[in-house]
Each structure stands twice: as structure tokens, then as C-alpha cells.
Amino acid sequence: MNYLAHAYLARHQGPAFRLGNLMADHIKGPAEYCLPYVASWSEKDQASVLAGVNYHRRIDHSVDHWPQVVTLRRQFLPDYRRYAGIVLDMAWDYCLARYWSSFSELPLADFAQEEYRLLQSTGEFQPDSMRRMVAYMVKHNWLLSYRNASGIERALKGLSSRFKRENKLDLAFSEIPRLETDLLAIFPSLMDHLKEQPIKNIED
């Protein structure tokens, strides 16, 4: 869900790695399940897609188990605590988009267009759920919209509507402004921590 942060962390990698990195949320089960989608690609590029999926999963695991994030989840109000992981995923994109110039010299609008071009040019190699997501992402310019609280709120409402059971995910957005001081306080350290995670890419 935090596509902007994942895309940013993999920005220096090749196209196949970056595709796998953003495909990860749409691959259920072993990471190797991504390979049938790129079966026509070279072995090297297939390995890079797989490396991207595994990198995404390592980043997610690292974030979820980082002590400051564990503490932050406990600060969520009881009604919204079960959604803390999802809300925090979106909150990191919000923090990154708001302070983008502190992390990249490339304007966020330009970065977003680069990611959209990659995703649109590889549509035939993506799971159906990813193709549908990409269409909405590009149409509504998700990556740029995350710099505004309204963009994050809209994203959470969209996620809430996809759940089969009644839920309060759309209301859980209120935790982001309530905890914003704490979010912004730990975000730079979190990004430094994630940048230290190894990238196993064979494209170079």
C-alpha cells in the first residue's frame, strides 16, 4: 500500500527489479509465484523481478518489527488499533511526499511520472489486481496526491470499501493527524534504517 516509499527505496535499481518491488503486494504465497507473469523474459530479468519482490517483503518486515514502529502502533486508539499497520503504511507515504525535497532532488511530480511509465509499459506482465490498481493510480495520480492529507484519507476510504466485512478503516485516518508529531519525529530515522537494508540486484 505504501507504494511511494517502496518505489523511492528502489529508485536506483533497474526496471525489472522495480517492477517486482511494486508487484509484491499482488503476489500471494511464495515470492516465486511472480515468475509466471514474466516467463517470457530472460533468466536474468526474471531473477531481478524476484529480487524486487523479496526486497519489498524485507522492507515490510523491517518496518513492522522496528521498535519505534511497534511502540507507535500501541498508541493507536483501541477502535483503530487493528488497522494500525495499514494506516501507518499510508502515513509513511504521507510523510515522504510532504517532505520529498529533503530526500530527492527530482521533483515528486517527475518521479511519479517515471513510475507510471514503468508500470504502464509492463501491464501485460502484471497480475490482474495490479493492472487494475495501476489504472486507478495513474488516473488519480496517487503518488503525488499523498502529499495532501485528503489524498491519504481518500486512499484509506478506497481500501475500506474493498473489505467484505464492515470496518472502521476509513475512520482510522483520524489517527494520522492525532499522531503526526510522533510520525514526523521518527520518520527520518526510519528512512535511514531502511536505506541500510541490503538490495540483492543482479541487473548491473
C-alpha positions, 0 to 999 in steps of 0.5 A, a space after each residue: 500500500 505504501 507504494 511511494 516509499 517502496 518505489 523511492 527505496 528502489 529508485 536506483 535499481 533497474 526496471 525489472 527489479 522495480 517492477 517486482 518491488 511494486 508487484 509484491 503486494 499482488 503476489 500471494 504465497 511464495 515470492 516465486 509465484 511472480 515468475 509466471 507473469 514474466 516467463 517470457 523474459 530472460 533468466 536474468 530479468 526474471 531473477 531481478 523481478 524476484 529480487 524486487 519482490 523479496 526486497 519489498 517483503 524485507 522492507 515490510 518486515 523491517 518496518 513492522 518489527 522496528 521498535 519505534 514502529 511497534 511502540 507507535 502502533 500501541 498508541 493507536 486508539 483501541 477502535 483503530 488499533 487493528 488497522 494500525 499497520 495499514 494506516 501507518 503504511 499510508 502515513 509513511 507515504 504521507 510523510 515522504 511526499 510532504 517532505 520529498 525535497 529533503 530526500 530527492 532532488 527530482 521533483 515528486 511530480 517527475 518521479 511519479 511520472 517515471 513510475 507510471 511509465 514503468 508500470 504502464 509499459 509492463 501491464 501485460 506482465 502484471 497480475 490482474 489486481 495490479 493492472 487494475 490498481 495501476 489504472 486507478 493510480 495513474 488516473 488519480 495520480 496517487 503518488 503525488 496526491 499523498 502529499 495532501 492529507 485528503 489524498 491519504 484519507 481518500 486512499 484509506 476510504 478506497 481500501 475500506 470499501 474493498 473489505 467484505 466485512 464492515 470496518 472502521 478503516 476509513 475512520 482510522 485516518 483520524 489517527 494520522 493527524 492525532 499522531 503526526 508529531 510522533 510520525 514526523 519525529 521518527 520518520 527520518 530515522 526510519 528512512 535511514 534504517 531502511 536505506 541500510 537494508 541490503 538490495 540483492 540486484 543482479 541487473 548491473 
